Amino acid sequence: MKKVWEVIKKIFIWLGAVFVAIFTVLFVKERQVVSTGSITAKEDIDEINAKAAAKREEVVARIERADARQLAESYGSVCDAISDGKQRFRQRCKRADN
């Protein structure tokens, strides 16, 4: 019975080794597919960065051509701050006249 048990152990050890080898091969293939996919992703990233650089240059050129007052007035909070400042200035001038 001991010899039979030892043979069964050896068979299970071999089956386990084969299972681990198959699992390892499949896992390595899966990782290679993922890393190959990252190469295309890197190319996509380069393309996106190139498009972003072109847009950035376009925006900088547009800002350089824009009138400062028109650019500032396009933001509502800037207009509100300017009108608040004018109102405070008028109030100070009224106090000085009295």
Biopython code that builds the backbone (N, CA, C, O; Angstrom):
import numpy as np
from Bio.PDB.StructureBuilder import StructureBuilder

atoms = [
    (1, "MET", "N", (0.817, -1.189, 0.000)),
    (1, "MET", "CA", (0.000, 0.000, 0.000)),
    (1, "MET", "C", (0.866, 1.260, 0.000)),
    (1, "MET", "O", (0.509, 2.262, -0.619)),
    (2, "LYS", "N", (2.010, 1.208, 0.698)),
    (2, "LYS", "CA", (2.901, 2.354, 0.725)),
    (2, "LYS", "C", (3.419, 2.679, -0.661)),
    (2, "LYS", "O", (3.519, 3.850, -1.029)),
    (3, "LYS", "N", (3.749, 1.652, -1.434)),
    (3, "LYS", "CA", (4.276, 1.885, -2.780)),
    (3, "LYS", "C", (3.205, 2.488, -3.679)),
    (3, "LYS", "O", (3.503, 3.358, -4.498)),
    (4, "VAL", "N", (1.967, 2.039, -3.537)),
    (4, "VAL", "CA", (0.874, 2.587, -4.324)),
    (4, "VAL", "C", (0.672, 4.068, -3.964)),
    (4, "VAL", "O", (0.484, 4.914, -4.839)),
    (5, "TRP", "N", (0.714, 4.353, -2.674)),
    (5, "TRP", "CA", (0.547, 5.729, -2.212)),
    (5, "TRP", "C", (1.659, 6.618, -2.755)),
    (5, "TRP", "O", (1.384, 7.750, -3.153)),
    (6, "GLU", "N", (2.899, 6.150, -2.786)),
    (6, "GLU", "CA", (4.020, 6.916, -3.319)),
    (6, "GLU", "C", (3.865, 7.148, -4.821)),
    (6, "GLU", "O", (4.195, 8.228, -5.312)),
    (7, "VAL", "N", (3.369, 6.154, -5.554)),
    (7, "VAL", "CA", (3.143, 6.308, -6.994)),
    (7, "VAL", "C", (2.058, 7.349, -7.235)),
    (7, "VAL", "O", (2.181, 8.183, -8.132)),
    (8, "ILE", "N", (0.987, 7.300, -6.426)),
    (8, "ILE", "CA", (-0.104, 8.277, -6.564)),
    (8, "ILE", "C", (0.430, 9.681, -6.272)),
    (8, "ILE", "O", (0.075, 10.625, -6.977)),
    (9, "LYS", "N", (1.276, 9.839, -5.246)),
    (9, "LYS", "CA", (1.871, 11.136, -4.924)),
    (9, "LYS", "C", (2.692, 11.654, -6.102)),
    (9, "LYS", "O", (2.589, 12.824, -6.472)),
    (10, "LYS", "N", (3.508, 10.773, -6.689)),
    (10, "LYS", "CA", (4.342, 11.185, -7.817)),
    (10, "LYS", "C", (3.487, 11.611, -9.010)),
    (10, "LYS", "O", (3.805, 12.580, -9.698)),
    (11, "ILE", "N", (2.405, 10.880, -9.247)),
    (11, "ILE", "CA", (1.505, 11.247, -10.360)),
    (11, "ILE", "C", (0.897, 12.621, -10.112)),
    (11, "ILE", "O", (0.851, 13.454, -11.017)),
    (12, "PHE", "N", (0.428, 12.861, -8.889)),
    (12, "PHE", "CA", (-0.157, 14.167, -8.575)),
    (12, "PHE", "C", (0.883, 15.287, -8.638)),
    (12, "PHE", "O", (0.574, 16.404, -9.053)),
    (13, "ILE", "N", (2.108, 14.987, -8.226)),
    (13, "ILE", "CA", (3.170, 15.989, -8.316)),
    (13, "ILE", "C", (3.430, 16.339, -9.773)),
    (13, "ILE", "O", (3.571, 17.516, -10.106)),
    (14, "TRP", "N", (3.496, 15.336, -10.653)),
    (14, "TRP", "CA", (3.707, 15.596, -12.082)),
    (14, "TRP", "C", (2.528, 16.365, -12.685)),
    (14, "TRP", "O", (2.721, 17.301, -13.461)),
    (15, "LEU", "N", (1.324, 15.968, -12.326)),
    (15, "LEU", "CA", (0.151, 16.690, -12.836)),
    (15, "LEU", "C", (0.155, 18.145, -12.353)),
    (15, "LEU", "O", (-0.181, 19.057, -13.108)),
    (16, "GLY", "N", (0.533, 18.350, -11.101)),
    (16, "GLY", "CA", (0.622, 19.707, -10.562)),
    (16, "GLY", "C", (1.670, 20.523, -11.294)),
    (16, "GLY", "O", (1.450, 21.695, -11.598)),
    (17, "ALA", "N", (2.823, 19.899, -11.582)),
    (17, "ALA", "CA", (3.886, 20.607, -12.302)),
    (17, "ALA", "C", (3.427, 20.975, -13.711)),
    (17, "ALA", "O", (3.702, 22.076, -14.187)),
    (18, "VAL", "N", (2.728, 20.058, -14.375)),
    (18, "VAL", "CA", (2.223, 20.345, -15.720)),
    (18, "VAL", "C", (1.190, 21.470, -15.664)),
    (18, "VAL", "O", (1.204, 22.364, -16.509)),
    (19, "PHE", "N", (0.304, 21.432, -14.683)),
    (19, "PHE", "CA", (-0.700, 22.475, -14.515)),
    (19, "PHE", "C", (-0.046, 23.833, -14.282)),
    (19, "PHE", "O", (-0.459, 24.828, -14.877)),
    (20, "VAL", "N", (0.963, 23.881, -13.427)),
    (20, "VAL", "CA", (1.669, 25.136, -13.157)),
    (20, "VAL", "C", (2.370, 25.633, -14.413)),
    (20, "VAL", "O", (2.361, 26.835, -14.682)),
    (21, "ALA", "N", (2.973, 24.747, -15.183)),
    (21, "ALA", "CA", (3.657, 25.145, -16.417)),
    (21, "ALA", "C", (2.661, 25.730, -17.418)),
    (21, "ALA", "O", (2.931, 26.760, -18.036)),
    (22, "ILE", "N", (1.516, 25.075, -17.577)),
    (22, "ILE", "CA", (0.490, 25.579, -18.511)),
    (22, "ILE", "C", (-0.023, 26.931, -18.043)),
    (22, "ILE", "O", (-0.168, 27.853, -18.845)),
    (23, "PHE", "N", (-0.296, 27.052, -16.762)),
    (23, "PHE", "CA", (-0.775, 28.319, -16.211)),
    (23, "PHE", "C", (0.255, 29.422, -16.415)),
    (23, "PHE", "O", (-0.101, 30.547, -16.766)),
    (24, "THR", "N", (1.525, 29.109, -16.197)),
    (24, "THR", "CA", (2.586, 30.096, -16.374)),
    (24, "THR", "C", (2.677, 30.553, -17.824)),
    (24, "THR", "O", (2.811, 31.749, -18.085)),
    (25, "VAL", "N", (2.607, 29.636, -18.754)),
    (25, "VAL", "CA", (2.681, 29.991, -20.173)),
    (25, "VAL", "C", (1.503, 30.880, -20.557)),
    (25, "VAL", "O", (1.684, 31.889, -21.239)),
    (26, "LEU", "N", (0.314, 30.517, -20.129)),
    (26, "LEU", "CA", (-0.855, 31.328, -20.454)),
    (26, "LEU", "C", (-0.770, 32.710, -19.806)),
    (26, "LEU", "O", (-1.136, 33.709, -20.425)),
    (27, "PHE", "N", (-0.294, 32.770, -18.579)),
    (27, "PHE", "CA", (-0.160, 34.043, -17.888)),
    (27, "PHE", "C", (0.853, 34.938, -18.588)),
    (27, "PHE", "O", (0.613, 36.136, -18.739)),
    (28, "VAL", "N", (1.979, 34.380, -19.019)),
    (28, "VAL", "CA", (3.006, 35.158, -19.707)),
    (28, "VAL", "C", (2.464, 35.659, -21.044)),
    (28, "VAL", "O", (2.727, 36.801, -21.421)),
    (29, "LYS", "N", (1.721, 34.834, -21.759)),
    (29, "LYS", "CA", (1.123, 35.283, -23.032)),
    (29, "LYS", "C", (0.161, 36.436, -22.786)),
    (29, "LYS", "O", (0.149, 37.409, -23.540)),
    (30, "GLU", "N", (-0.630, 36.333, -21.752)),
    (30, "GLU", "CA", (-1.580, 37.394, -21.422)),
    (30, "GLU", "C", (-0.844, 38.693, -21.119)),
    (30, "GLU", "O", (-1.269, 39.758, -21.567)),
    (31, "ARG", "N", (0.239, 38.625, -20.374)),
    (31, "ARG", "CA", (1.011, 39.816, -20.048)),
    (31, "ARG", "C", (1.652, 40.414, -21.293)),
    (31, "ARG", "O", (1.773, 41.635, -21.394)),
    (32, "GLN", "N", (2.066, 39.575, -22.244)),
    (32, "GLN", "CA", (2.658, 40.089, -23.471)),
    (32, "GLN", "C", (1.619, 40.828, -24.297)),
    (32, "GLN", "O", (1.932, 41.844, -24.918)),
    (33, "VAL", "N", (0.399, 40.339, -24.314)),
    (33, "VAL", "CA", (-0.668, 41.013, -25.053)),
    (33, "VAL", "C", (-0.930, 42.375, -24.435)),
    (33, "VAL", "O", (-1.130, 43.354, -25.154)),
    (34, "VAL", "N", (-0.931, 42.450, -23.112)),
    (34, "VAL", "CA", (-1.166, 43.719, -22.433)),
    (34, "VAL", "C", (-0.028, 44.686, -22.725)),
    (34, "VAL", "O", (-0.277, 45.863, -22.986)),
    (35, "SER", "N", (1.217, 44.215, -22.687)),
    (35, "SER", "CA", (2.333, 45.110, -22.941)),
    (35, "SER", "C", (2.375, 45.533, -24.405)),
    (35, "SER", "O", (2.770, 46.661, -24.701)),
    (36, "THR", "N", (1.980, 44.663, -25.325)),
    (36, "THR", "CA", (1.906, 45.036, -26.732)),
    (36, "THR", "C", (0.840, 46.101, -26.930)),
    (36, "THR", "O", (1.017, 47.020, -27.729)),
    (37, "GLY", "N", (-0.263, 45.982, -26.207)),
    (37, "GLY", "CA", (-1.318, 46.990, -26.272)),
    (37, "GLY", "C", (-0.830, 48.336, -25.775)),
    (37, "GLY", "O", (-1.299, 49.369, -26.254)),
    (38, "SER", "N", (0.099, 48.356, -24.826)),
    (38, "SER", "CA", (0.591, 49.627, -24.315)),
    (38, "SER", "C", (1.457, 50.338, -25.341)),
    (38, "SER", "O", (1.594, 51.561, -25.287)),
    (39, "ILE", "N", (2.049, 49.592, -26.282)),
    (39, "ILE", "CA", (2.835, 50.237, -27.337)),
    (39, "ILE", "C", (1.911, 51.071, -28.213)),
    (39, "ILE", "O", (2.232, 52.210, -28.550)),
    (40, "THR", "N", (0.774, 50.511, -28.579)),
    (40, "THR", "CA", (-0.174, 51.290, -29.368)),
    (40, "THR", "C", (-0.732, 52.441, -28.543)),
    (40, "THR", "O", (-1.008, 53.517, -29.075)),
    (41, "ALA", "N", (-0.896, 52.217, -27.252)),
    (41, "ALA", "CA", (-1.380, 53.288, -26.391)),
    (41, "ALA", "C", (-0.344, 54.410, -26.333)),
    (41, "ALA", "O", (-0.710, 55.583, -26.270)),
    (42, "LYS", "N", (0.939, 54.064, -26.354)),
    (42, "LYS", "CA", (1.981, 55.083, -26.349)),
    (42, "LYS", "C", (1.935, 55.899, -27.636)),
    (42, "LYS", "O", (2.138, 57.113, -27.611)),
    (43, "GLU", "N", (1.668, 55.232, -28.763)),
    (43, "GLU", "CA", (1.524, 55.956, -30.017)),
    (43, "GLU", "C", (0.310, 56.880, -29.959)),
    (43, "GLU", "O", (0.354, 58.008, -30.450)),
    (44, "ASP", "N", (-0.776, 56.391, -29.353)),
    (44, "ASP", "CA", (-1.961, 57.230, -29.190)),
    (44, "ASP", "C", (-1.654, 58.438, -28.305)),
    (44, "ASP", "O", (-2.118, 59.546, -28.574)),
    (45, "ILE", "N", (-0.883, 58.220, -27.265)),
    (45, "ILE", "CA", (-0.525, 59.316, -26.360)),
    (45, "ILE", "C", (0.292, 60.358, -27.108)),
    (45, "ILE", "O", (0.089, 61.560, -26.934)),
    (46, "ASP", "N", (1.221, 59.890, -27.946)),
    (46, "ASP", "CA", (2.015, 60.840, -28.730)),
    (46, "ASP", "C", (1.130, 61.647, -29.673)),
    (46, "ASP", "O", (1.329, 62.849, -29.846)),
    (47, "GLU", "N", (0.155, 60.983, -30.278)),
    (47, "GLU", "CA", (-0.765, 61.672, -31.185)),
    (47, "GLU", "C", (-1.603, 62.701, -30.430)),
    (47, "GLU", "O", (-1.806, 63.817, -30.911)),
    (48, "ILE", "N", (-2.085, 62.326, -29.257)),
    (48, "ILE", "CA", (-2.887, 63.240, -28.446)),
    (48, "ILE", "C", (-2.052, 64.437, -28.016)),
    (48, "ILE", "O", (-2.527, 65.572, -28.043)),
    (49, "ASN", "N", (-0.794, 64.181, -27.616)),
    (49, "ASN", "CA", (0.078, 65.288, -27.208)),
    (49, "ASN", "C", (0.352, 66.238, -28.370)),
    (49, "ASN", "O", (0.424, 67.452, -28.180)),
    (50, "ALA", "N", (0.504, 65.683, -29.575)),
    (50, "ALA", "CA", (0.736, 66.535, -30.748)),
    (50, "ALA", "C", (-0.484, 67.407, -31.026)),
    (50, "ALA", "O", (-0.343, 68.593, -31.321)),
    (51, "LYS", "N", (-1.681, 66.828, -30.935)),
    (51, "LYS", "CA", (-2.899, 67.609, -31.145)),
    (51, "LYS", "C", (-3.050, 68.693, -30.074)),
    (51, "LYS", "O", (-3.454, 69.817, -30.371)),
    (52, "ALA", "N", (-2.722, 68.342, -28.824)),
    (52, "ALA", "CA", (-2.829, 69.314, -27.734)),
    (52, "ALA", "C", (-1.847, 70.460, -27.933)),
    (52, "ALA", "O", (-2.176, 71.614, -27.656)),
    (53, "ALA", "N", (-0.651, 70.154, -28.409)),
    (53, "ALA", "CA", (0.335, 71.209, -28.654)),
    (53, "ALA", "C", (-0.148, 72.143, -29.760)),
    (53, "ALA", "O", (0.026, 73.359, -29.668)),
    (54, "ALA", "N", (-0.753, 71.577, -30.803)),
    (54, "ALA", "CA", (-1.273, 72.419, -31.888)),
    (54, "ALA", "C", (-2.392, 73.319, -31.377)),
    (54, "ALA", "O", (-2.429, 74.504, -31.710)),
    (55, "LYS", "N", (-3.302, 72.776, -30.574)),
    (55, "LYS", "CA", (-4.393, 73.579, -30.011)),
    (55, "LYS", "C", (-3.840, 74.667, -29.095)),
    (55, "LYS", "O", (-4.320, 75.800, -29.109)),
    (56, "ARG", "N", (-2.836, 74.320, -28.304)),
    (56, "ARG", "CA", (-2.244, 75.289, -27.387)),
    (56, "ARG", "C", (-1.645, 76.458, -28.161)),
    (56, "ARG", "O", (-1.831, 77.616, -27.787)),
    (57, "GLU", "N", (-0.930, 76.155, -29.236)),
    (57, "GLU", "CA", (-0.339, 77.221, -30.054)),
    (57, "GLU", "C", (-1.424, 78.089, -30.683)),
    (57, "GLU", "O", (-1.273, 79.306, -30.786)),
    (58, "GLU", "N", (-2.521, 77.456, -31.103)),
    (58, "GLU", "CA", (-3.629, 78.210, -31.693)),
    (58, "GLU", "C", (-4.255, 79.160, -30.676)),
    (58, "GLU", "O", (-4.560, 80.308, -30.999)),
    (59, "VAL", "N", (-4.442, 78.685, -29.458)),
    (59, "VAL", "CA", (-5.049, 79.517, -28.410)),
    (59, "VAL", "C", (-4.121, 80.667, -28.036)),
    (59, "VAL", "O", (-4.578, 81.794, -27.849)),
    (60, "VAL", "N", (-2.837, 80.396, -27.927)),
    (60, "VAL", "CA", (-1.895, 81.466, -27.591)),
    (60, "VAL", "C", (-1.916, 82.544, -28.673)),
    (60, "VAL", "O", (-1.905, 83.737, -28.369)),
    (61, "ALA", "N", (-1.946, 82.119, -29.934)),
    (61, "ALA", "CA", (-1.996, 83.092, -31.028)),
    (61, "ALA", "C", (-3.293, 83.895, -30.986)),
    (61, "ALA", "O", (-3.281, 85.099, -31.242)),
    (62, "ARG", "N", (-4.404, 83.246, -30.666)),
    (62, "ARG", "CA", (-5.684, 83.941, -30.600)),
    (62, "ARG", "C", (-5.705, 84.942, -29.451)),
    (62, "ARG", "O", (-6.258, 86.032, -29.592)),
    (63, "ILE", "N", (-5.112, 84.586, -28.319)),
    (63, "ILE", "CA", (-5.065, 85.500, -27.175)),
    (63, "ILE", "C", (-4.183, 86.695, -27.492)),
    (63, "ILE", "O", (-4.493, 87.821, -27.104)),
    (64, "GLU", "N", (-3.077, 86.449, -28.203)),
    (64, "GLU", "CA", (-2.195, 87.563, -28.570)),
    (64, "GLU", "C", (-2.899, 88.563, -29.480)),
    (64, "GLU", "O", (-2.622, 89.761, -29.411)),
    (65, "ARG", "N", (-3.799, 88.093, -30.323)),
    (65, "ARG", "CA", (-4.509, 88.985, -31.255)),
    (65, "ARG", "C", (-5.707, 89.670, -30.603)),
    (65, "ARG", "O", (-6.192, 90.674, -31.123)),
    (66, "ALA", "N", (-6.190, 89.153, -29.486)),
    (66, "ALA", "CA", (-7.411, 89.676, -28.874)),
    (66, "ALA", "C", (-7.132, 90.991, -28.149)),
    (66, "ALA", "O", (-6.034, 91.220, -27.641)),
    (67, "ASP", "N", (-8.151, 91.847, -28.112)),
    (67, "ASP", "CA", (-8.096, 93.096, -27.373)),
    (67, "ASP", "C", (-8.203, 92.760, -25.882)),
    (67, "ASP", "O", (-9.023, 91.930, -25.490)),
    (68, "ALA", "N", (-7.388, 93.395, -25.064)),
    (68, "ALA", "CA", (-7.345, 93.075, -23.637)),
    (68, "ALA", "C", (-8.687, 93.350, -22.968)),
    (68, "ALA", "O", (-9.155, 92.550, -22.157)),
    (69, "ARG", "N", (-9.302, 94.473, -23.303)),
    (69, "ARG", "CA", (-10.581, 94.808, -22.685)),
    (69, "ARG", "C", (-11.655, 93.811, -23.086)),
    (69, "ARG", "O", (-12.456, 93.384, -22.254)),
    (70, "GLN", "N", (-11.672, 93.443, -24.351)),
    (70, "GLN", "CA", (-12.661, 92.486, -24.838)),
    (70, "GLN", "C", (-12.448, 91.120, -24.174)),
    (70, "GLN", "O", (-13.408, 90.430, -23.831)),
    (71, "LEU", "N", (-11.199, 90.747, -24.003)),
    (71, "LEU", "CA", (-10.891, 89.479, -23.351)),
    (71, "LEU", "C", (-11.325, 89.492, -21.892)),
    (71, "LEU", "O", (-11.889, 88.517, -21.395)),
    (72, "ALA", "N", (-11.060, 90.600, -21.211)),
    (72, "ALA", "CA", (-11.429, 90.708, -19.807)),
    (72, "ALA", "C", (-12.941, 90.743, -19.634)),
    (72, "ALA", "O", (-13.474, 90.171, -18.682)),
    (73, "GLU", "N", (-13.634, 91.412, -20.552)),
    (73, "GLU", "CA", (-15.081, 91.510, -20.440)),
    (73, "GLU", "C", (-15.782, 90.199, -20.766)),
    (73, "GLU", "O", (-16.964, 90.035, -20.464)),
    (74, "SER", "N", (-15.066, 89.273, -21.375)),
    (74, "SER", "CA", (-15.687, 87.982, -21.668)),
    (74, "SER", "C", (-15.900, 87.175, -20.391)),
    (74, "SER", "O", (-16.652, 86.201, -20.382)),
    (75, "TYR", "N", (-15.235, 87.587, -19.315)),
    (75, "TYR", "CA", (-15.428, 86.938, -18.023)),
    (75, "TYR", "C", (-16.343, 87.823, -17.188)),
    (75, "TYR", "O", (-16.017, 88.982, -16.931)),
    (76, "GLY", "N", (-17.465, 87.299, -16.769)),
    (76, "GLY", "CA", (-18.449, 88.076, -16.022)),
    (76, "GLY", "C", (-17.925, 88.595, -14.709)),
    (76, "GLY", "O", (-18.260, 89.712, -14.313)),
    (77, "SER", "N", (-17.116, 87.820, -14.022)),
    (77, "SER", "CA", (-16.621, 88.241, -12.713)),
    (77, "SER", "C", (-15.685, 89.435, -12.840)),
    (77, "SER", "O", (-15.607, 90.253, -11.924)),
    (78, "VAL", "N", (-14.976, 89.548, -13.954)),
    (78, "VAL", "CA", (-14.102, 90.705, -14.163)),
    (78, "VAL", "C", (-14.940, 91.967, -14.289)),
    (78, "VAL", "O", (-14.611, 92.992, -13.693)),
    (79, "CYS", "N", (-16.019, 91.900, -15.062)),
    (79, "CYS", "CA", (-16.894, 93.067, -15.215)),
    (79, "CYS", "C", (-17.516, 93.453, -13.876)),
    (79, "CYS", "O", (-17.624, 94.636, -13.553)),
    (80, "ASP", "N", (-17.925, 92.450, -13.100)),
    (80, "ASP", "CA", (-18.498, 92.739, -11.789)),
    (80, "ASP", "C", (-17.474, 93.412, -10.882)),
    (80, "ASP", "O", (-17.804, 94.360, -10.170)),
    (81, "ALA", "N", (-16.238, 92.930, -10.903)),
    (81, "ALA", "CA", (-15.193, 93.526, -10.064)),
    (81, "ALA", "C", (-14.909, 94.955, -10.497)),
    (81, "ALA", "O", (-14.694, 95.825, -9.654)),
    (82, "ILE", "N", (-14.903, 95.208, -11.802)),
    (82, "ILE", "CA", (-14.664, 96.567, -12.299)),
    (82, "ILE", "C", (-15.785, 97.507, -11.876)),
    (82, "ILE", "O", (-15.520, 98.622, -11.429)),
    (83, "SER", "N", (-17.030, 97.071, -12.012)),
    (83, "SER", "CA", (-18.147, 97.937, -11.626)),
    (83, "SER", "C", (-18.168, 98.157, -10.114)),
    (83, "SER", "O", (-18.502, 99.251, -9.660)),
    (84, "ASP", "N", (-17.818, 97.137, -9.329)),
    (84, "ASP", "CA", (-17.741, 97.328, -7.870)),
    (84, "ASP", "C", (-16.659, 98.340, -7.517)),
    (84, "ASP", "O", (-16.849, 99.188, -6.644)),
    (85, "GLY", "N", (-15.523, 98.244, -8.204)),
    (85, "GLY", "CA", (-14.440, 99.203, -7.956)),
    (85, "GLY", "C", (-14.848, 100.616, -8.319)),
    (85, "GLY", "O", (-14.524, 101.557, -7.595)),
    (86, "LYS", "N", (-15.553, 100.780, -9.429)),
    (86, "LYS", "CA", (-16.028, 102.111, -9.827)),
    (86, "LYS", "C", (-17.003, 102.665, -8.807)),
    (86, "LYS", "O", (-16.961, 103.854, -8.490)),
    (87, "GLN", "N", (-17.886, 101.812, -8.287)),
    (87, "GLN", "CA", (-18.872, 102.250, -7.301)),
    (87, "GLN", "C", (-18.188, 102.692, -6.015)),
    (87, "GLN", "O", (-18.549, 103.717, -5.436)),
    (88, "ARG", "N", (-17.195, 101.918, -5.566)),
    (88, "ARG", "CA", (-16.462, 102.312, -4.355)),
    (88, "ARG", "C", (-15.728, 103.630, -4.574)),
    (88, "ARG", "O", (-15.672, 104.464, -3.671)),
    (89, "PHE", "N", (-15.176, 103.822, -5.745)),
    (89, "PHE", "CA", (-14.465, 105.066, -6.059)),
    (89, "PHE", "C", (-15.422, 106.253, -6.030)),
    (89, "PHE", "O", (-15.079, 107.312, -5.505)),
    (90, "ARG", "N", (-16.622, 106.084, -6.593)),
    (90, "ARG", "CA", (-17.611, 107.174, -6.574)),
    (90, "ARG", "C", (-18.017, 107.528, -5.150)),
    (90, "ARG", "O", (-18.191, 108.699, -4.811)),
    (91, "GLN", "N", (-18.166, 106.492, -4.319)),
    (91, "GLN", "CA", (-18.546, 106.755, -2.918)),
    (91, "GLN", "C", (-17.443, 107.520, -2.182)),
    (91, "GLN", "O", (-17.729, 108.412, -1.384)),
    (92, "ARG", "N", (-16.211, 107.176, -2.446)),
    (92, "ARG", "CA", (-15.094, 107.910, -1.813)),
    (92, "ARG", "C", (-15.057, 109.352, -2.293)),
    (92, "ARG", "O", (-14.796, 110.264, -1.509)),
    (93, "CYS", "N", (-15.317, 109.560, -3.573)),
    (93, "CYS", "CA", (-15.297, 110.928, -4.094)),
    (93, "CYS", "C", (-16.424, 111.754, -3.504)),
    (93, "CYS", "O", (-16.235, 112.945, -3.257)),
    (94, "LYS", "N", (-17.566, 111.179, -3.273)),
    (94, "LYS", "CA", (-18.696, 111.910, -2.676)),
    (94, "LYS", "C", (-18.342, 112.342, -1.246)),
    (94, "LYS", "O", (-18.678, 113.448, -0.823)),
    (95, "ARG", "N", (-17.664, 111.461, -0.514)),
    (95, "ARG", "CA", (-17.286, 111.803, 0.864)),
    (95, "ARG", "C", (-16.264, 112.936, 0.873)),
    (95, "ARG", "O", (-16.287, 113.792, 1.756)),
    (96, "ALA", "N", (-15.379, 112.938, -0.100)),
    (96, "ALA", "CA", (-14.362, 113.985, -0.147)),
    (96, "ALA", "C", (-14.960, 115.336, -0.506)),
    (96, "ALA", "O", (-14.443, 116.369, -0.080)),
    (97, "ASP", "N", (-16.044, 115.350, -1.284)),
    (97, "ASP", "CA", (-16.675, 116.610, -1.685)),
    (97, "ASP", "C", (-17.439, 117.233, -0.523)),
    (97, "ASP", "O", (-17.584, 118.455, -0.484)),
    (98, "ASN", "N", (-17.921, 116.457, 0.403)),
    (98, "ASN", "CA", (-18.725, 116.990, 1.515)),
    (98, "ASN", "C", (-17.916, 117.690, 2.490)),
    (98, "ASN", "O", (-18.442, 118.195, 3.481)),
]
sb = StructureBuilder()
sb.init_structure("model")
sb.init_model(0)
sb.init_chain("A")
sb.init_seg("    ")
for serial, (resi, resn, name, xyz) in enumerate(atoms, 1):
    if name == "N":
        sb.init_residue(resn, " ", resi, " ")
    sb.init_atom(name, np.array(xyz, "f"), 0.0, 1.0, " ", f" {name:<3s}", serial, name[0])
structure = sb.get_structure()
